[in-house]
Amino acid sequence: MMIPVCRLADLPRGEARRLDIDPPVSVFHTDDGELFAVDDTCTHQDASLADGWLEGCEVECPLHASKFDLRTGTVDAPPAKRPVRTHEVHVEDGMIHVQLSTDAPNLPPCITSRLAGGVA
């Protein structure tokens, strides 16, 4: 599924735009002008990666400082252990679009438990 995000001109370099879909996805525009999209929720705990710190092609979770590579989704610092799901980004006629991955998301235990009907 292809989802429109915003105009490229409306997403400054070094910023992120969160899409309130289920699960949320964030699009990052790096200082070098690259665009990446990943699931917005840290795989360790329910925190928005769009609220984190972008440095190069990595985003640092605002809660516990786990870092995720925006190119691959891999995590390089605990406490997160699982990668975030990545999505394809396309720019057509100045508009950013995200092609959602068909892979299953790696949601944090507190969300997985809640979705399964357990207590978070």
C-alpha positions in Angstrom: 0.0 0.0 0.0 1.4 3.4 -1.0 0.7 6.2 1.5 1.1 9.9 0.8 3.2 11.7 3.5 3.7 15.3 2.6 5.5 17.5 0.0 9.3 17.1 0.1 9.5 20.8 0.6 7.5 20.5 3.8 9.9 18.1 5.5 13.1 19.9 6.3 16.4 18.1 6.4 17.1 16.7 9.9 13.4 16.3 10.7 10.9 13.5 10.8 7.2 13.2 10.0 5.0 10.7 11.9 2.1 8.9 10.2 -0.7 8.0 12.6 -1.5 4.7 11.1 -1.5 1.3 12.8 1.3 0.7 13.6 2.7 4.3 13.2 5.4 4.9 10.7 7.9 7.8 10.6 9.7 9.3 7.6 13.1 10.8 8.3 14.8 13.4 6.1 18.5 13.2 6.8 20.9 16.2 6.8 22.4 14.6 3.6 19.0 14.7 1.9 18.2 11.0 2.1 14.7 9.8 3.0 13.9 6.7 5.1 10.8 5.3 6.6 10.6 2.9 9.6 8.0 1.8 12.1 7.8 4.7 14.6 7.7 2.6 17.8 10.9 1.5 19.5 11.0 -2.3 19.8 12.0 -2.1 23.4 9.2 0.1 24.8 6.3 2.3 23.5 8.3 5.4 22.5 8.0 7.4 19.2 11.3 7.3 17.2 10.1 10.5 15.5 10.7 12.2 18.9 14.3 10.8 19.0 17.5 12.3 17.8 18.5 11.9 14.1 22.2 11.7 13.4 23.4 10.6 10.0 21.4 7.5 9.1 20.6 6.6 12.7 17.8 7.6 15.1 18.2 7.3 18.8 15.2 6.4 20.9 14.2 9.2 23.3 13.6 6.9 26.2 16.6 4.6 26.7 19.0 5.6 23.9 18.8 2.5 21.7 19.9 3.5 18.1 18.3 2.2 14.9 19.9 2.2 11.5 17.3 3.8 9.2 18.7 2.0 6.1 18.2 -1.5 7.6 16.3 -1.2 10.8 19.0 -2.9 12.8 19.5 -1.9 16.4 23.1 -1.2 17.6 22.5 -0.3 21.3 20.5 -2.0 24.1 18.1 -2.1 25.7 16.3 -2.8 22.3 17.2 -6.1 20.9 15.0 -6.4 17.8 15.2 -4.3 14.6 12.4 -1.9 13.5 10.7 -2.7 10.2 11.7 -0.5 7.3 9.6 0.8 4.4 10.3 2.0 0.9 10.1 5.8 0.2 9.3 7.3 -3.2 9.2 10.9 -4.3 6.9 11.6 -7.2 6.1 15.1 -8.4 7.6 16.6 -5.2 5.4 14.4 -3.0 6.8 11.8 -0.5 5.1 8.5 -0.5 5.7 5.4 1.7 5.3 1.9 0.3 4.5 -0.2 3.4 6.4 -3.4 4.0 4.5 -6.6 4.1 6.7 -8.0 6.8 5.3 -8.3 10.4 6.3 -5.4 12.7 8.5 -5.9 15.7 6.3 -4.3 18.4 7.5 -3.8 21.9 6.3 -6.3 24.5 3.9 -3.8 26.2 2.0 -3.3 22.9 2.1 -7.0 21.9 0.6 -7.9 25.2 -2.1 -5.2 24.9 -3.0 -6.4 21.4 -3.2 -10.0 22.7 -5.7 -8.9 25.4 -3.2 -9.1 28.2 -2.2 -6.4 30.7 0.6 -4.0 29.6 
